[in-house]
Amino acid sequence: MLATPHPLEQFDRIFVINLAHRTDRRREMDEQLRRIGLSLEWPRITVFDAVRPDGPGNFPTLGARGCFMSHLGVLREAQRLGLKRVLVWEDDLDFTDDFVQVLESMRGEFDAQPWSMFYGTYLAPEGAPAPSGLVIRAEPTTRLVNTQFMAFQGDAIAAAADHLTLMMNRAPGHPEGGPMHVDGALNWFRRAHPERLVLLAAEQMGYERPSRTDVHELAWYDRVPLVRDVVDGLRKLKPSRVA
């Protein structure tokens, strides 16, 4: 008898963005995958070596540039491989307890609609109306600030990569968008292409794990070796789910 296909098999590839020296995050990501019956060794998962530039260039910080270049690199790799539906995860992603069941239930939504992008860690603002289904259609002007869990489909893969490339090569403050954090850049892409359908998970499917940042400048307690180890241990005790 054939085993039931894992709901993640509806994606051609899953890219996990990870800096080579962040073995802690890679190990924790593997632990998360084992919770849902997989691991980093699963054939459809690729650990993408995150970009660590030698300087910030025109970006707000060195980390912002690296994150931007890493997401762009994933999209270009997916384009090169001719992939049609891909997931992009950052290595500080934790899954909700009902992740597998929710993703399986979403299969029909993904197949029935010609969507371009999907955000799995969207958190609705307080007081927003209760959703009537598993996904929400995002307005082009909705500000989305989280890239831990994203999906791209069809020609949106190349279109988003091309748009990010244009923004990267512009001057800061350009009226059509210049170098910035990647979540902001994708908001510019969505506003420039209001015809593209963007879906949001009605309920968060994952959330950011408390972890030492690679995007912003480190606080003193993340730079001192012994203190850093203690702080990292305390982070593991901190609840990471956003209420």
C-alpha positions as CSV (number, residue, x, y, z in Angstrom):
1,M,0.0,0.0,0.0
2,L,1.3,3.5,-0.9
3,A,1.9,5.9,2.0
4,T,-0.3,9.0,2.0
5,P,1.5,11.8,0.2
6,H,2.7,14.5,2.5
7,P,0.9,17.8,1.8
8,L,4.2,19.5,1.1
9,E,4.5,17.4,-2.0
10,Q,2.2,19.9,-3.7
11,F,5.3,22.1,-4.0
12,D,8.0,21.4,-6.4
13,R,10.7,22.5,-4.0
14,I,11.2,24.0,-0.5
15,F,14.1,26.3,-0.1
16,V,15.4,26.9,3.5
17,I,17.6,30.0,3.6
18,N,20.4,29.4,6.1
19,L,23.8,31.1,6.7
20,A,26.5,28.4,6.7
21,H,27.8,29.5,10.2
22,R,24.3,29.4,11.8
23,T,24.4,25.6,12.5
24,D,22.1,26.3,15.5
25,R,19.3,27.5,13.2
26,R,19.9,24.7,10.8
27,R,19.6,22.1,13.6
28,E,16.4,23.8,15.0
29,M,14.9,23.9,11.5
30,D,15.6,20.1,11.1
31,E,13.8,19.6,14.5
32,Q,10.8,21.5,13.2
33,L,10.7,19.4,10.1
34,R,10.8,16.2,12.1
35,R,7.8,17.3,14.0
36,I,5.8,17.1,10.7
37,G,7.4,13.8,9.6
38,L,10.2,15.2,7.4
39,S,13.8,16.4,7.7
40,L,16.3,18.5,5.9
41,E,17.3,15.4,4.0
42,W,13.9,15.2,2.3
43,P,14.5,15.3,-1.5
44,R,12.3,18.3,-2.1
45,I,14.0,20.4,0.5
46,T,17.1,22.5,-0.5
47,V,19.1,24.3,2.1
48,F,20.1,27.5,0.3
49,D,23.3,29.1,1.4
50,A,22.3,32.6,2.5
51,V,24.4,35.5,1.1
52,R,26.7,37.2,3.5
53,P,27.9,40.4,1.7
54,D,31.0,42.3,2.7
55,G,29.2,45.5,3.3
56,P,25.7,47.1,3.3
57,G,26.1,48.9,0.0
58,N,23.0,51.0,-0.5
59,F,20.9,48.9,1.8
60,P,19.9,49.9,5.4
61,T,22.2,47.3,7.0
62,L,24.6,44.5,5.9
63,G,22.0,42.0,7.1
64,A,19.2,43.6,5.1
65,R,21.3,43.3,2.0
66,G,22.1,39.7,2.7
67,C,18.5,38.8,3.3
68,F,17.4,40.6,0.1
69,M,20.1,38.9,-1.9
70,S,19.3,35.5,-0.4
71,H,15.6,35.7,-1.3
72,L,16.5,37.0,-4.8
73,G,19.0,34.1,-5.2
74,V,16.3,31.6,-4.3
75,L,13.9,33.0,-6.9
76,R,16.6,32.9,-9.5
77,E,17.5,29.3,-8.7
78,A,13.8,28.3,-8.9
79,Q,13.6,30.1,-12.2
80,R,16.8,28.3,-13.5
81,L,15.3,25.0,-12.5
82,G,12.0,25.7,-14.2
83,L,10.0,25.2,-11.0
84,K,6.3,26.0,-11.0
85,R,5.4,26.2,-7.3
86,V,8.0,26.8,-4.5
87,L,8.1,27.5,-0.8
88,V,10.7,29.8,0.7
89,W,11.3,29.4,4.4
90,E,13.8,31.3,6.6
91,D,15.6,29.2,9.1
92,D,14.0,30.8,12.2
93,L,10.6,29.4,11.2
94,D,8.6,27.3,13.7
95,F,5.4,25.5,12.7
96,T,2.1,25.6,14.4
97,D,0.8,22.4,16.0
98,D,-1.9,22.0,13.3
99,F,0.5,22.8,10.4
100,V,0.1,19.6,8.4
101,Q,-3.7,19.4,8.8
102,V,-4.1,23.1,7.7
103,L,-1.8,22.7,4.7
104,E,-3.7,19.6,3.6
105,S,-7.0,21.4,3.8
106,M,-5.5,24.3,1.7
107,R,-4.7,22.0,-1.2
108,G,-8.0,22.7,-2.9
109,E,-7.5,26.5,-2.4
110,F,-4.1,26.4,-4.0
111,D,-5.3,24.3,-7.0
112,A,-8.5,26.3,-7.6
113,Q,-7.1,29.8,-7.7
114,P,-4.5,31.3,-10.1
115,W,-2.4,32.8,-7.2
116,S,1.0,34.3,-7.5
117,M,2.2,34.6,-3.9
118,F,1.3,33.2,-0.5
119,Y,2.2,34.3,3.0
120,G,1.9,31.6,5.6
121,T,2.8,33.7,8.7
122,Y,0.4,36.6,8.2
123,L,-1.0,38.0,11.4
124,A,-4.3,39.8,11.0
125,P,-4.5,43.1,12.8
126,E,-6.4,43.2,16.1
127,G,-10.1,43.8,15.5
128,A,-10.1,42.5,11.9
129,P,-13.2,40.6,10.9
130,A,-13.0,36.8,11.4
131,P,-12.1,35.1,8.1
132,S,-14.6,32.8,6.5
133,G,-12.2,30.4,5.0
134,L,-8.6,29.1,5.2
135,V,-7.1,31.9,3.0
136,I,-7.6,35.6,2.6
137,R,-7.1,37.6,-0.6
138,A,-4.6,40.4,0.1
139,E,-5.2,43.8,-1.3
140,P,-2.2,45.2,-3.3
141,T,-1.8,48.0,-0.8
142,T,-1.8,45.7,2.3
143,R,1.5,46.1,4.1
144,L,3.0,42.7,4.8
145,V,6.1,42.6,6.9
146,N,7.0,38.9,7.3
147,T,9.0,36.7,4.9
148,Q,9.6,33.6,7.2
149,F,7.1,31.6,5.2
150,M,6.3,32.4,1.6
151,A,5.3,30.6,-1.6
152,F,5.6,31.7,-5.3
153,Q,3.8,30.2,-8.3
154,G,4.2,30.3,-12.0
155,D,5.5,33.3,-13.8
156,A,5.5,35.2,-10.5
157,I,8.8,33.5,-9.7
158,A,10.6,35.3,-12.5
159,A,8.5,38.5,-12.3
160,A,9.4,38.9,-8.6
161,A,13.1,38.2,-9.2
162,D,13.2,40.8,-12.0
163,H,11.4,43.4,-9.9
164,L,13.8,42.9,-6.9
165,T,16.8,43.1,-9.3
166,L,15.5,46.5,-10.6
167,M,15.1,47.8,-7.0
168,M,18.5,46.5,-6.0
169,N,20.2,48.5,-8.8
170,R,18.4,51.8,-8.1
171,A,19.5,54.6,-5.9
172,P,18.2,54.7,-2.3
173,G,14.9,56.6,-2.1
174,H,14.1,56.0,-5.8
175,P,10.4,57.0,-6.5
176,E,9.8,53.4,-7.8
177,G,11.6,51.7,-4.9
178,G,15.3,51.2,-4.3
179,P,17.4,49.0,-2.0
180,M,15.5,48.1,1.2
181,H,14.4,45.2,3.4
182,V,13.1,42.4,1.2
183,D,9.6,42.4,2.8
184,G,9.2,46.0,1.8
185,A,10.5,45.3,-1.7
186,L,7.9,42.6,-2.2
187,N,5.2,45.1,-1.1
188,W,6.5,47.4,-3.9
189,F,6.2,44.5,-6.3
190,R,2.7,43.7,-5.2
191,R,1.6,47.4,-5.6
192,A,3.2,47.5,-9.1
193,H,1.2,44.4,-10.1
194,P,-2.3,44.7,-8.6
195,E,-3.5,42.1,-11.1
196,R,-1.6,39.3,-9.3
197,L,-3.5,37.3,-6.7
198,V,-1.8,37.2,-3.3
199,L,-3.1,34.8,-0.7
200,L,-2.6,35.0,3.1
201,A,-3.1,32.2,5.6
202,A,-6.2,33.1,7.5
203,E,-4.5,31.7,10.7
204,Q,-0.8,31.7,11.1
205,M,0.8,28.4,10.0
206,G,4.2,29.4,11.5
207,Y,5.9,32.0,13.5
208,E,9.4,33.5,14.0
209,R,11.5,31.6,16.5
210,P,13.3,33.8,19.1
211,S,16.9,33.8,17.8
212,R,20.0,36.0,17.5
213,T,19.4,38.3,14.5
214,D,21.4,38.2,11.3
215,V,19.6,41.3,9.8
216,H,20.1,44.0,12.4
217,E,23.2,45.1,14.3
218,L,23.8,42.8,17.3
219,A,23.1,44.0,20.8
220,W,26.1,43.8,23.2
221,Y,24.7,40.6,24.8
222,D,24.8,38.9,21.4
223,R,28.4,39.8,20.8
224,V,30.1,38.7,24.1
225,P,30.8,34.9,23.7
226,L,29.8,33.6,27.2
227,V,26.9,36.1,27.6
228,R,25.7,35.2,24.1
229,D,25.5,31.5,25.0
230,V,23.4,32.3,28.1
231,V,21.0,34.6,26.1
232,D,20.6,31.9,23.3
233,G,19.6,29.4,26.0
234,L,17.1,31.9,27.5
235,R,15.6,32.5,24.1
236,K,14.7,28.8,23.8
237,L,12.6,29.2,26.9
238,K,10.7,32.2,25.6
239,P,7.3,31.5,23.9
240,S,7.7,32.4,20.3
241,R,4.1,32.2,19.1
242,V,2.4,35.5,18.4
243,A,-1.0,35.6,20.1
